[in-house]
Amino acid sequence: MSELYPLKFEPLLKDKVWGGSTLESHFSKNPAGLPNIGESWELSSLKDNLSVVSNGFLAGNNIEELIEVYMGDITGDSVFEKFGNEFPLLFKFIEAREDLSIQVHPSNKLAKERHKGFGKTEMWYILESEKDSKIYTGFRDGVTREMYEESLHNGKVADLLNVEIAEPGDTFFTPAGRIHAIGKGIVLVEIQQASDLTYRISDWSRKSTGDVTRELHTELAIDAIDFTATGKNKIRIVPDLNRTENLVACEFFSTNILHFNNAIKKEYYFNDSFVVYICTEGEFLIRWDGIYERVSKGETVLLPSMLKEVILDPVIDSRLLEVFINSDSKF
């Protein structure tokens, strides 16, 4: 019998000026007195935001402590060799009751030069959206650096952006350097490199506290922006029932979607990586070694690399996101 097992973690909830109550009401996040939950960090190894195990005999240990003890049995030997005790990805649920800031994230190269850290490539999977909710992603075709610099002075950066209507089931992939913003009325899953480096370009003149305008990072941002990142960016894949479909495959992570109502056997011998499941609909059991772990809508589970065979057994019709790092990735 395997010593390690599918691991759940206590969500780290973040109060945001643009947050709301949907993560509590629809995804079972306990607000603990926070009035506006904007983010639920599901699995994080960032400093001061270390996820803590909530299930099984390892409950109370944080992700860094687990990797220090179990090393590649948790993350995969190739991942451990690269990242050590740091978990390389960060998983969030986000609710945008209002528009989020227009921003950009640095590449690995720029982040290392400036911050001695990792860059931030990310993706969004839309869970809920109001009618005509918008995702701002990349520039419109033909936008130049000179046009962008002029827009900074006249407060019209948003006019230069490619805008797409977001609907449940849509995916948006945002490599480092692509300017972007989440529009109001959207709830989504964010999968990203383990980095919190964000250059805020415009925040719709929003105040943080009292009359204080939120800090912008326009000088840092300009060298991080990829001005060739333009045009449509929506990925729309409706998965066949009981068949795993790929949404995004990049050097930092691969994300699949599975809509299933029958038991599915999963084997991961092909890959030297952990696997993360995010339940977006329904409820299912992860079965292994004659035992099981129940996973409900809104929960995120880390499958340690040493667990190479599991059965996903739906209690009801379910959907999940499946995330891992490809063994041949340079990351």
BALOLO-541497 format. One record per residue: residue number from 1; x, y, z of N, C-alpha, C, O in turn. Coordinates in pm, whole numbers, plus 50000, padded with zeros to 5 digits. Layout:
BEGIN
 num  n_xx  n_yy  n_zz ca_xx ca_yy ca_zz  c_xx  c_yy  c_zz  o_xx  o_yy  o_zz
 NUM     X     Y     Z     X     Y     Z     X     Y     Z     X     Y     Z
...
END
This chain:
BEGIN
 num  n_xx  n_yy  n_zz ca_xx ca_yy ca_zz  c_xx  c_yy  c_zz  o_xx  o_yy  o_zz
   1 50085 49880 50000 50000 50000 50000 50088 50126 50000 50187 50132 50073
   2 50053 50224 49919 50131 50348 49911 50119 50427 50040 50011 50438 50098
   3 50232 50483 50084 50228 50567 50204 50158 50699 50176 50080 50747 50258
   4 50186 50757 50060 50123 50883 50024 49984 50860 49964 49952 50749 49923
   5 49905 50964 49961 49765 50955 49920 49723 51088 49858 49797 51185 49869
   6 49607 51096 49793 49559 51223 49738 49541 51327 49848 49471 51304 49946
   7 49606 51441 49831 49615 51542 49936 49524 51661 49908 49524 51717 49798
   8 49445 51698 50009 49366 51821 50004 49433 51925 50093 49511 51892 50182
   9 49401 52052 50068 49463 52161 50141 49359 52263 50185 49254 52278 50122
  10 49389 52333 50295 49302 52440 50341 49311 52558 50244 49421 52608 50221
  11 49199 52605 50188 49206 52721 50098 49256 52846 50172 49222 52869 50288
  12 49336 52924 50103 49383 53053 50154 49298 53161 50087 49315 53189 49969
  13 49207 53222 50165 49112 53316 50107 49165 53458 50113 49226 53499 50211
  14 49142 53532 50005 49193 53668 49991 49078 53767 49975 48998 53755 49883
  15 49070 53864 50066 48970 53969 50057 49017 54073 49954 49128 54124 49966
  16 48934 54104 49855 48972 54197 49749 48862 54301 49730 48744 54273 49753
  17 48901 54420 49688 48801 54526 49666 48703 54487 49556 48591 54537 49552
  18 48747 54399 49467 48662 54356 49355 48598 54220 49378 48536 54165 49287
  19 48612 54163 49498 48560 54029 49526 48412 54029 49557 48346 54132 49552
  20 48359 53909 49588 48217 53896 49615 48187 53777 49706 48267 53745 49795
  21 48073 53712 49684 48029 53604 49773 48006 53471 49700 47964 53374 49762
  22 48032 53465 49569 48002 53345 49492 48090 53227 49530 48044 53113 49529
  23 48217 53252 49564 48305 53142 49602 48254 53073 49729 48277 52954 49749
  24 48186 53150 49814 48124 53090 49932 47997 53013 49894 47981 52898 49934
  25 47909 53076 49820 47777 53018 49795 47777 52906 49692 47696 52814 49703
  26 47865 52910 49594 47865 52812 49486 47979 52711 49495 47971 52603 49435
  27 48086 52745 49569 48204 52658 49571 48251 52625 49713 48363 52578 49733
  28 48164 52650 49811 48183 52603 49949 48309 52656 50016 48371 52586 50095
  29 48347 52779 49985 48460 52841 50055 48408 52915 50177 48318 52998 50166
  30 48465 52886 50292 48423 52950 50417 48490 53086 50430 48612 53093 50441
  31 48412 53195 50429 48473 53328 50425 48541 53371 50552 48625 53462 50549
  32 48508 53309 50666 48572 53343 50795 48570 53493 50822 48669 53550 50867
  33 48457 53556 50793 48441 53698 50823 48490 53792 50714 48477 53914 50729
  34 48546 53739 50606 48592 53826 50497 48472 53871 50414 48394 53787 50369
  35 48455 54001 50393 48334 54050 50324 48334 54026 50173 48228 54005 50114
  36 48451 54029 50111 48457 54020 49965 48569 53924 49924 48683 53967 49905
  37 48537 53796 49910 48640 53700 49870 48665 53715 49720 48577 53689 49638
  38 48786 53757 49686 48823 53768 49545 48898 53646 49496 48886 53607 49380
  39 48977 53586 49586 49059 53472 49546 49059 53366 49655 49060 53396 49774
  40 49059 53241 49612 49084 53127 49699 49206 53056 49646 49200 52990 49542
  41 49318 53068 49717 49440 53001 49676 49430 52855 49720 49432 52825 49840
  42 49419 52767 49624 49393 52626 49651 49519 52547 49682 49517 52456 49766
  43 49627 52580 49616 49754 52510 49637 49866 52606 49604 49882 52648 49490
  44 49945 52640 49706 50047 52743 49692 50169 52710 49777 50156 52659 49888
  45 50287 52739 49721 50409 52728 49800 50480 52863 49811 50597 52869 49848
  46 50408 52971 49779 50468 53104 49788 50492 53141 49935 50417 53100 50024
  47 50596 53218 49957 50631 53261 50092 50512 53331 50158 50446 53413 50094
  48 50485 53299 50283 50373 53352 50361 50237 53303 50310 50133 53347 50359
  49 50238 53213 50211 50113 53156 50159 50133 53007 50132 50102 52957 50024
  50 50184 52936 50233 50210 52794 50219 50083 52715 50248 50027 52726 50358
  51 50037 52637 50152 49917 52557 50171 49942 52447 50274 50049 52387 50279
  52 49839 52423 50357 49848 52325 50465 49750 52211 50437 49635 52234 50402
  53 49798 52087 50453 49716 51969 50427 49598 51964 50524 49612 51992 50643
  54 49480 51927 50471 49358 51922 50554 49305 51781 50574 49211 51762 50651
  55 49363 51681 50506 49307 51545 50516 49417 51443 50549 49534 51465 50518
  56 49378 51332 50609 49470 51222 50632 49573 51247 50740 49567 51347 50811
  57 49669 51154 50753 49765 51162 50862 49865 51275 50846 49935 51309 50942
  58 49875 51332 50728 49966 51445 50706 49899 51581 50730 49962 51685 50708
  59 49775 51582 50775 49704 51707 50804 49785 51794 50899 49841 51745 50997
  60 49792 51923 50868 49867 52018 50950 50006 52047 50897 50069 52145 50938
  61 50055 51964 50805 50185 51990 50741 50165 52076 50617 50067 52061 50545
  62 50261 52168 50593 50248 52250 50474 50319 52186 50355 50396 52091 50371
  63 50294 52239 50238 50343 52180 50114 50495 52176 50110 50553 52081 50057
  64 50560 52277 50163 50707 52280 50164 50763 52169 50252 50861 52103 50216
  65 50701 52147 50368 50744 52040 50457 50726 51903 50392 50811 51816 50407
  66 50615 51885 50321 50591 51758 50254 50699 51728 50150 50751 51617 50144
  67 50731 51828 50068 50829 51806 49963 50968 51783 50023 51046 51704 49971
  68 50997 51851 50133 51127 51832 50199 51145 51687 50244 51255 51633 50238
  69 51037 51624 50289 51044 51486 50338 51033 51385 50224 51111 51291 50216
  70 50934 51406 50135 50903 51305 50033 50966 51334 49897 50970 51246 49811
  71 51015 51454 49878 51089 51493 49757 51015 51452 49629 50899 51488 49609
  72 51084 51377 49542 51025 51342 49413 50904 51253 49421 50829 51244 49325
  73 50882 51186 49536 50760 51106 49552 50637 51195 49550 50528 51149 49515
  74 50653 51321 49586 50542 51418 49578 50537 51481 49439 50434 51474 49372
  75 50646 51542 49396 50642 51626 49276 50689 51557 49150 50660 51604 49040
  76 50760 51446 49163 50828 51385 49049 50976 51420 49057 51011 51532 49092
  77 51063 51325 49025 51207 51347 49041 51258 51463 48956 51340 51543 49002
  78 51211 51472 48832 51259 51579 48745 51213 51716 48795 51287 51814 48785
  79 51092 51723 48848 51041 51850 48903 51118 51886 49029 51155 52002 49048
  80 51143 51787 49115 51217 51814 49239 51359 51860 49208 51413 51948 49276
  81 51420 51802 49107 51556 51841 49069 51561 51988 49028 51660 52057 49054
  82 51455 52036 48964 51451 52174 48917 51411 52272 49027 51470 52379 49040
  83 51309 52235 49107 51248 52333 49198 51276 52306 49347 51244 52390 49431
  84 51334 52192 49379 51360 52163 49521 51231 52158 49600 51134 52093 49559
  85 51228 52226 49716 51112 52221 49804 50999 52313 49761 50894 52317 49826
  86 51019 52389 49652 50914 52478 49603 50820 52402 49510 50865 52328 49422
  87 50691 52421 49529 50594 52364 49436 50583 52458 49317 50565 52578 49337
  88 50593 52409 49192 50613 52498 49078 50489 52569 49024 50502 52660 48943
  89 50369 52528 49068 50247 52589 49016 50163 52645 49130 50179 52607 49246
  90 50074 52736 49095 49981 52798 49190 49841 52788 49131 49818 52819 49014
  91 49746 52742 49214 49609 52719 49169 49514 52809 49249 49522 52817 49371
  92 49422 52876 49177 49330 52968 49242 49189 52954 49183 49171 52919 49067
  93 49090 52984 49268 48957 53024 49221 48951 53175 49234 48997 53231 49334
  94 48895 53243 49135 48884 53389 49136 48741 53430 49106 48679 53379 49013
  95 48689 53524 49186 48562 53589 49152 48586 53737 49130 48642 53806 49216
  96 48543 53785 49013 48554 53927 48980 48414 53988 48981 48341 53979 48883
  97 48377 54049 49092 48250 54121 49096 48261 54253 49020 48162 54304 48967
  98 48383 54306 49015 48415 54426 48935 48532 54392 48843 48597 54289 48859
  99 48558 54479 48747 48672 54459 48658 48802 54458 48738 48823 54542 48825
 100 48889 54361 48707 49022 54360 48766 49114 54453 48687 49081 54495 48576
 101 49227 54484 48746 49320 54577 48683 49373 54522 48550 49382 54401 48531
 102 49407 54613 48460 49479 54577 48339 49625 54558 48378 49684 54646 48441
 103 49682 54444 48341 49813 54409 48394 49890 54323 48296 49839 54280 48192
 104 50016 54298 48333 50101 54208 48257 50197 54141 48354 50228 54196 48460
 105 50244 54021 48318 50338 53949 48403 50470 53932 48329 50472 53915 48207
 106 50582 53937 48402 50713 53923 48338 50743 53778 48300 50685 53684 48355
 107 50833 53762 48206 50882 53630 48167 50979 53578 48272 51019 53651 48363
 108 51016 53452 48260 51117 53396 48351 51246 53476 48347 51305 53505 48451
 109 51290 53512 48227 51415 53585 48211 51410 53719 48282 51501 53753 48357
 110 51303 53795 48259 51292 53927 48321 51271 53916 48472 51327 53995 48548
 111 51192 53818 48514 51168 53800 48658 51297 53763 48732 51319 53808 48844
 112 51380 53683 48668 51507 53645 48731 51599 53765 48742 51664 53785 48845
 113 51604 53847 48636 51691 53965 48636 51647 54067 48741 51730 54123 48813
 114 51516 54090 48750 51465 54197 48836 51434 54152 48979 51456 54227 49074
 115 51383 54030 48992 51327 53989 49122 51386 53859 49176 51348 53813 49284
 116 51480 53800 49101 51537 53670 49139 51428 53565 49164 51436 53483 49255
 117 51324 53572 49079 51212 53479 49093 51168 53426 48957 51237 53444 48857
 118 51053 53359 48956 50998 53303 48833 50899 53399 48771 50835 53479 48840
 119 50885 53392 48639 50784 53468 48569 50647 53406 48589 50628 53318 48674
 120 50551 53454 48510 50414 53409 48532 50341 53393 48400 50293 53490 48341
 121 50334 53270 48355 50243 53230 48248 50123 53165 48314 50139 53089 48410
 122 50002 53192 48264 49883 53143 48332 49774 53109 48232 49783 53142 48114
 123 49671 53043 48281 49550 53018 48202 49429 53035 48292 49436 53020 48414
 124 49316 53066 48226 49188 53076 48297 49088 52979 48236 49080 52964 48114
 125 49014 52913 48323 48901 52831 48280 48776 52893 48341 48764 52902 48463
 126 48682 52936 48257 48565 53009 48303 48462 52913 48364 48419 52818 48299
 127 48424 52940 48488 48323 52860 48558 48185 52923 48547 48087 52853 48519
 128 48177 53052 48569 48049 53124 48564 48074 53262 48503 48183 53318 48514
 129 47972 53314 48437 47983 53450 48384 47844 53509 48368 47747 53438 48342
 130 47837 53640 48384 47713 53710 48357 47704 53740 48208 47802 53726 48135
 131 47586 53780 48163 47567 53812 48021 47664 53922 47977 47673 54028 48040
 132 47737 53895 47871 47831 53990 47811 47952 54022 47900 48015 54126 47882
 133 47984 53934 47995 48107 53952 48073 48227 53944 47980 48227 53866 47884
 134 48328 54023 48009 48440 54039 47917 48572 53987 47974 48598 53996 48094
 135 48653 53932 47885 48794 53906 47912 48874 53997 47819 48853 53999 47698
 136 48966 54072 47879 49057 54158 47802 49187 54079 47786 49250 54042 47885
 137 49227 54052 47662 49342 53965 47641 49419 54005 47516 49370 53989 47404
 138 49539 54057 47535 49622 54101 47424 49571 54232 47364 49469 54286 47407
 139 49644 54280 47267 49606 54403 47198 49521 54374 47075 49522 54262 47022
 140 49450 54474 47031 49388 54467 46899 49499 54463 46794 49610 54511 46818
 141 49470 54406 46679 49568 54403 46571 49610 54545 46534 49526 54635 46524
 142 49738 54564 46512 49789 54692 46466 49834 54788 46574 49884 54896 46543
 143 49818 54751 46701 49860 54839 46810 50013 54838 46821 50075 54731 46820
 144 50073 54956 46831 50218 54969 46841 50257 55016 46981 50173 55061 47059
 145 50385 55005 47010 50435 55054 47139 50408 55204 47153 50375 55252 47262
 146 50422 55276 47044 50398 55422 47048 50252 55451 47080 50224 55542 47159
 147 50161 55378 47022 50018 55396 47052 49991 55365 47200 49914 55435 47266
 148 50055 55260 47249 50038 55223 47390 50089 55334 47482 50021 55371 47577
 149 50208 55386 47454 50264 55491 47539 50175 55616 47540 50160 55681 47642
 150 50118 55648 47425 50025 55762 47420 49901 55735 47503 49849 55824 47569
 151 49853 55610 47499 49731 55576 47575 49753 55586 47725 49658 55613 47800
 152 49876 55565 47771 49905 55581 47914 49880 55724 47960 49834 55746 48072
 153 49909 55819 47874 49894 55960 47910 49749 56008 47903 49710 56097 47978
 154 49670 55948 47813 49531 55994 47803 49432 55901 47873 49311 55921 47865
 155 49485 55799 47942 49398 55711 48020 49309 55620 47938 49200 55585 47982
 156 49355 55581 47819 49269 55501 47729 49335 55370 47688 49319 55324 47575
 157 49409 55310 47781 49474 55182 47751 49371 55076 47712 49393 54997 47621
 158 49258 55077 47782 49156 54974 47758 49106 54975 47613 49065 54872 47560
 159 49111 55093 47550 49063 55104 47412 49151 55027 47313 49107 54998 47202
 160 49272 54994 47353 49365 54924 47265 49357 54772 47276 49422 54700 47200
 161 49277 54723 47371 49280 54581 47401 49180 54499 47321 49072 54546 47286
 162 49219 54376 47292 49129 54277 47234 49031 54234 47343 49073 54196 47453
 163 48901 54239 47313 48798 54206 47412 48717 54088 47363 48675 54085 47247
 164 48695 53989 47450 48618 53871 47413 48512 53844 47519 48536 53863 47639
 165 48396 53799 47476 48289 53762 47569 48322 53626 47631 48354 53531 47559
 166 48313 53617 47763 48347 53495 47835 48221 53418 47871 48125 53474 47924
 167 48222 53289 47841 48111 53201 47876 48165 53079 47951 48281 53041 47930
 168 48084 53016 48037 48130 52897 48108 48183 52791 48011 48121 52762 47909
 169 48299 52735 48045 48362 52638 47958 48469 52696 47867 48542 52620 47803
 170 48480 52828 47859 48585 52891 47780 48719 52882 47853 48725 52881 47976
 171 48826 52876 47774 48963 52880 47827 49037 52995 47762 49023 53019 47642
 172 49117 53065 47841 49202 53171 47790 49344 53147 47841 49366 53134 47961
 173 49439 53139 47748 49579 53114 47781 49656 53245 47772 49649 53315 47671
 174 49729 53278 47878 49797 53407 47887 49945 53386 47916 49985 53382 48033
 175 50028 53373 47811 50172 53364 47834 50223 53494 47897 50163 53600 47881
 176 50334 53485 47968 50400 53605 48020 50418 53704 47906 50459 53668 47796
 177 50386 53831 47934 50401 53936 47833 50272 53977 47766 50266 54083 47703
 178 50168 53895 47777 50040 53929 47714 49957 54014 47810 49923 53968 47919
 179 49926 54135 47772 49846 54225 47854 49705 54168 47870 49652 54107 47777
 180 49644 54187 47988 49515 54120 48012 49442 54179 48133 49500 54253 48213
 181 49315 54143 48143 49234 54176 48261 49110 54088 48261 49057 54053 48155
 182 49064 54052 48381 48939 53979 48398 48827 54081 48415 48837 54170 48499
 183 48721 54068 48336 48608 54159 48346 48512 54118 48456 48517 54006 48505
 184 48425 54210 48494 48331 54187 48604 48229 54079 48568 48195 54058 48451
 185 48182 54012 48673 48078 53911 48654 48130 53772 48620 48056 53689 48569
 186 48259 53747 48647 48321 53622 48607 48376 53548 48729 48435 53609 48819
 187 48356 53416 48731 48421 53326 48827 48503 53227 48745 48452 53171 48648
 188 48628 53206 48784 48715 53120 48704 48817 53047 48789 48839 53081 48906
 189 48879 52947 48728 48996 52880 48784 49119 52938 48714 49122 52950 48592
 190 49220 52974 48794 49346 53021 48739 49455 52919 48771 49472 52879 48886
 191 49527 52879 48669 49641 52787 48682 49763 52863 48631 49760 52915 48520
 192 49869 52870 48711 49980 52958 48677 50111 52907 48734 50113 52820 48822
 193 50219 52964 48683 50347 52942 48748 50340 52995 48891 50261 53084 48922
 194 50423 52939 48977 50424 52980 49118 50496 53113 49132 50613 53119 49172
 195 50426 53219 49099 50480 53355 49104 50366 53451 49134 50253 53430 49090
 196 50397 53555 49209 50297 53657 49236 50341 53792 49178 50301 53897 49227
 197 50423 53786 49073 50473 53908 49010 50371 53962 48910 50344 53901 48807
 198 50316 54077 48943 50216 54141 48858 50251 54288 48842 50276 54357 48940
 199 50254 54336 48718 50272 54477 48690 50136 54536 48653 50081 54506 48547
 200 50082 54618 48742 49951 54679 48721 49968 54803 48631 50046 54893 48661
 201 49893 54805 48522 49905 54912 48423 49795 55016 48439 49821 55137 48432
 202 49674 54970 48460 49560 55060 48479 49460 54991 48571 49438 54870 48562
 203 49398 55069 48659 49303 55009 48753 49170 55083 48754 49102 55091 48856
 204 49133 55138 48638 49002 55200 48622 48980 55311 48727 48866 55337 48766
 205 49092 55375 48771 49087 55482 48873 49025 55437 49005 48969 55517 49079
 206 49037 55307 49034 48980 55253 49157 49068 55292 49277 49190 55303 49266
 207 49002 55313 49391 49071 55345 49515 49090 55217 49596 49005 55128 49594
 208 49201 55208 49669 49224 55092 49755 49164 55116 49893 49080 55039 49938
 209 49206 55223 49960 49147 55262 50088 49128 55413 50088 49218 55489 50052
 210 49010 55455 50130 48984 55599 50133 48998 55659 49995 48933 55614 49900
 211 49083 55762 49983 49104 55828 49855 49236 55790 49790 49284 55860 49701
 212 49296 55681 49836 49426 55640 49784 49408 55553 49658 49347 55446 49664
 213 49462 55601 49546 49456 55524 49422 49556 55410 49428 49667 55427 49479
 214 49518 55293 49377 49606 55178 49383 49733 55200 49300 49730 55266 49196
 215 49843 55144 49349 49973 55164 49285 49976 55102 49145 49926 54992 49123
 216 50037 55175 49052 50057 55126 48917 50206 55100 48894 50291 55153 48966
 217 50236 55018 48793 50374 54979 48765 50404 54998 48617 50458 54909 48552
 218 50369 55115 48564 50377 55136 48419 50519 55130 48366 50541 55082 48255
 219 50617 55177 48443 50755 55174 48396 50809 55031 48391 50875 54993 48295
 220 50779 54954 48494 50821 54814 48495 50751 54735 48385 50809 54646 48324
 221 50626 54770 48360 50544 54692 48267 50589 54705 48123 50580 54609 48046
 222 50636 54822 48085 50655 54846 47941 50757 54750 47878 50741 54710 47763
 223 50860 54715 47953 50959 54621 47899 50914 54477 47911 50975 54387 47853
 224 50807 54453 47986 50755 54317 48001 50650 54284 47896 50621 54167 47872
 225 50593 54386 47833 50481 54365 47740 50529 54309 47606 50627 54356 47549
 226 50457 54209 47560 50478 54155 47426 50378 54222 47333 50259 54189 47335
 227 50425 54315 47251 50335 54391 47164 50291 54309 47042 50206 54355 46965
 228 50347 54191 47025 50300 54102 46917 50187 54011 46964 50129 53939 46883
 229 50156 54013 47094 50048 53928 47148 49916 53997 47121 49869 54077 47202
 230 49855 53965 47007 49734 54033 46963 49627 53931 46922 49654 53811 46910
 231 49508 53982 46902 49402 53902 46841 49331 53806 46934 49356 53804 47055
 232 49242 53727 46875 49154 53639 46952 49232 53533 47028 49336 53486 46983
 233 49180 53498 47145 49255 53410 47235 49167 53302 47298 49217 53218 47373
 234 49038 53304 47269 48947 53209 47334 48968 53068 47281 48978 53046 47160
 235 48974 52972 47374 48977 52830 47341 48844 52770 47386 48808 52777 47504
 236 48772 52713 47292 48639 52658 47324 48638 52510 47289 48628 52474 47172
 237 48648 52425 47390 48647 52281 47370 48536 52221 47456 48538 52234 47579
 238 48442 52156 47393 48336 52084 47465 48377 51937 47469 48373 51871 47365
 239 48414 51885 47584 48469 51749 47589 48362 51643 47564 48248 51655 47608
 240 48402 51539 47492 48316 51422 47479 48303 51355 47615 48399 51353 47693
 241 48187 51299 47643 48164 51234 47772 48261 51119 47791 48282 51036 47702
 242 48321 51115 47911 48413 51008 47954 48541 51001 47871 48602 50895 47857
 243 48580 51116 47815 48704 51122 47738 48783 51246 47779 48729 51356 47782
 244 48910 51228 47811 48997 51339 47851 49036 51420 47728 49081 51365 47628
 245 49019 51554 47738 49053 51643 47627 49153 51748 47677 49141 51800 47788
 246 49251 51780 47593 49351 51880 47631 49300 52021 47605 49241 52048 47500
 247 49322 52110 47701 49288 52251 47686 49411 52335 47654 49410 52415 47561
 248 49518 52316 47733 49640 52394 47717 49759 52301 47740 49759 52222 47835
 249 49860 52311 47655 49986 52242 47675 50098 52341 47649 50115 52388 47537
 250 50174 52373 47752 50285 52467 47737 50403 52413 47818 50393 52308 47880
 251 50514 52484 47816 50634 52435 47883 50619 52432 48035 50696 52365 48104
 252 50521 52504 48089 50507 52514 48235 50401 52420 48292 50411 52380 48408
 253 50301 52386 48214 50196 52295 48259 50113 52248 48141 50108 52311 48036
 254 50046 52134 48163 49944 52086 48070 49814 52073 48148 49813 52022 48260
 255 49705 52117 48088 49574 52112 48153 49475 52041 48062 49458 52078 47946
 256 49411 51939 48116 49307 51865 48046 49174 51884 48116 49169 51926 48231
 257 49067 51853 48045 48934 51854 48105 48871 51716 48085 48891 51651 47983
 258 48795 51674 48185 48726 51545 48179 48584 51563 48230 48562 51605 48344
 259 48487 51531 48145 48346 51527 48183 48308 51380 48186 48313 51314 48083
 260 48269 51328 48302 48250 51184 48312 48132 51145 48400 48100 51211 48499
 261 48067 51034 48360 47961 50976 48441 47982 50826 48461 47897 50757 48519
 262 48096 50776 48414 48138 50638 48438 48275 50638 48504 48350 50736 48494
 263 48308 50529 48573 48440 50517 48635 48549 50520 48526 48537 50454 48423
 264 48655 50597 48552 48764 50614 48457 48895 50572 48524 48927 50620 48633
 265 48969 50483 48460 49100 50445 48511 49204 50542 48457 49211 50567 48337
 266 49285 50597 48549 49390 50690 48511 49526 50627 48543 49548 50579 48654
 267 49617 50629 48444 49752 50579 48463 49851 50689 48426 49835 50755 48323
 268 49952 50709 48509 50047 50818 48489 50191 50769 48480 50284 50842 48515
 269 50210 50646 48432 50345 50593 48418 50425 50670 48313 50548 50670 48316
 270 50355 50736 48221 50422 50808 48112 50491 50935 48160 50570 50994 48086
 271 50463 50978 48282 50505 51111 48322 50567 51112 48461 50521 51043 48551
 272 50672 51191 48476 50741 51205 48604 50696 51337 48669 50773 51432 48679
 273 50570 51339 48712 50512 51462 48766 50397 51429 48860 50334 51324 48850
 274 50371 51521 48951 50246 51523 49027 50130 51545 48930 50150 51581 48814
 275 50008 51524 48979 49886 51558 48905 49794 51633 49001 49783 51595 49118
 276 49730 51737 48955 49632 51810 49035 49496 51797 48969 49481 51820 48849
 277 49395 51761 49049 49256 51758 49005 49181 51875 49069 49194 51901 49188
 278 49104 51946 48987 49017 52053 49036 48875 52017 48995 48844 52009 48876
 279 48789 51994 49092 48651 51955 49063 48568 52080 49037 48550 52163 49127
 280 48519 52095 48915 48441 52213 48879 48291 52188 48880 48211 52281 48886
 281 48252 52058 48874 48110 52021 48880 48100 51880 48939 48185 51795 48912
 282 47995 51857 49019 47965 51723 49064 48044 51677 49185 48083 51757 49270
 283 48066 51546 49192 48136 51484 49304 48187 51347 49258 48116 51274 49189
 284 48308 51313 49296 48364 51184 49255 48456 51130 49363 48497 51201 49455
 285 48488 51003 49350 48581 50936 49440 48711 50908 49365 48709 50867 49249
 286 48825 50931 49432 48953 50884 49382 48981 50753 49455 48995 50751 49577
 287 48989 50643 49380 49011 50511 49440 49153 50463 49409 49201 50473 49296
 288 49220 50411 49512 49353 50353 49496 49379 50258 49613 49335 50285 49725
 289 49448 50152 49590 49488 50057 49695 49371 50014 49783 49388 49991 49903
 290 49253 50003 49725 49138 49957 49800 49073 50060 49890 48982 50027 49966
 291 49119 50185 49885 49059 50293 49964 49022 50408 49871 49048 50401 49750
 292 48961 50514 49926 48918 50623 49839 48919 50756 49913 48917 50761 50036
 293 48921 50862 49834 48907 51000 49883 48794 51064 49804 48794 51059 49681
 294 48698 51125 49874 48584 51191 49810 48622 51335 49774 48684 51406 49853
 295 48584 51377 49653 48615 51511 49604 48486 51576 49555 48415 51520 49472
 296 48457 51696 49607 48334 51766 49573 48363 51892 49493 48477 51938 49486
 297 48259 51947 49433 48269 52072 49357 48341 52178 49439 48307 52202 49554
 298 48441 52240 49378 48516 52346 49444 48641 52297 49515 48717 52378 49568
 299 48663 52166 49517 48782 52114 49585 48896 52086 49487 48874 52055 49370
 300 49018 52099 49539 49140 52075 49463 49220 51968 49535 49234 51971 49657
 301 49274 51873 49458 49346 51760 49516 49480 51741 49445 49488 51748 49322
 302 49584 51719 49524 49717 51689 49471 49740 51538 49475 49738 51477 49581
 303 49760 51480 49358 49794 51339 49348 49946 51328 49341 50007 51368 49242
 304 50009 51274 49448 50155 51264 49448 50208 51182 49330 50139 51092 49280
 305 50328 51214 49286 50385 51150 49169 50396 50998 49184 50389 50925 49085
 306 50414 50950 49308 50432 50806 49327 50303 50727 49304 50308 50605 49287
 307 50188 50795 49304 50062 50725 49276 50039 50725 49125 49995 50825 49068
 308 50067 50614 49062 50065 50608 48916 49935 50551 48860 49911 50560 48740
 309 49851 50493 48947 49723 50438 48902 49612 50475 48999 49624 50449 49119
 310 49506 50536 48949 49387 50564 49031 49263 50540 48945 49269 50539 48822
 311 49151 50522 49012 49020 50516 48947 48942 50640 48987 48930 50669 49106
 312 48888 50713 48890 48800 50826 48917 48657 50775 48901 48613 50740 48792
 313 48585 50772 49013 48453 50708 49018 48348 50814 49051 48340 50857 49166
 314 48267 50856 48954 48173 50966 48979 48056 50924 49068 47995 50819 49048
 315 48027 51007 49167 47907 50989 49249 47787 51040 49170 47680 50979 49169
 316 47807 51154 49103 47711 51211 49009 47790 51259 48888 47913 51258 48889
 317 47721 51300 48785 47785 51355 48665 47885 51463 48707 47848 51557 48777
 318 48011 51453 48665 48116 51539 48717 48207 51593 48607 48218 51537 48498
 319 48271 51705 48640 48375 51763 48555 48496 51795 48641 48482 51836 48756
 320 48614 51775 48583 48736 51813 48655 48839 51863 48556 48837 51830 48438
 321 48930 51945 48608 49051 51984 48537 49164 51898 48590 49176 51876 48710
 322 49247 51849 48499 49361 51763 48531 49488 51837 48487 49501 51873 48370
 323 49580 51860 48581 49697 51943 48552 49824 51869 48593 49830 51808 48700
 324 49926 51875 48508 50055 51817 48541 50162 51887 48458 50132 51970 48372
 325 50287 51853 48485 50400 51905 48407 50453 51792 48320 50480 51683 48369
 326 50468 51819 48193 50525 51718 48102 50671 51693 48136 50747 51787 48160
 327 50710 51566 48137 50846 51529 48176 50952 51592 48087 51063 51618 48132
 328 50918 51617 47959 51017 51673 47867 51015 51825 47863 51081 51886 47779
 329 50939 51888 47953 50932 52034 47956 51065 52092 48003 51129 52038 48093
 330 51105 52203 47943 51228 52273 47986 51201 52352 48115 51290 52366 48199
 331 51078 52402 48128 51037 52495 48235 51155 52566 48295 51138 52648 48386
END
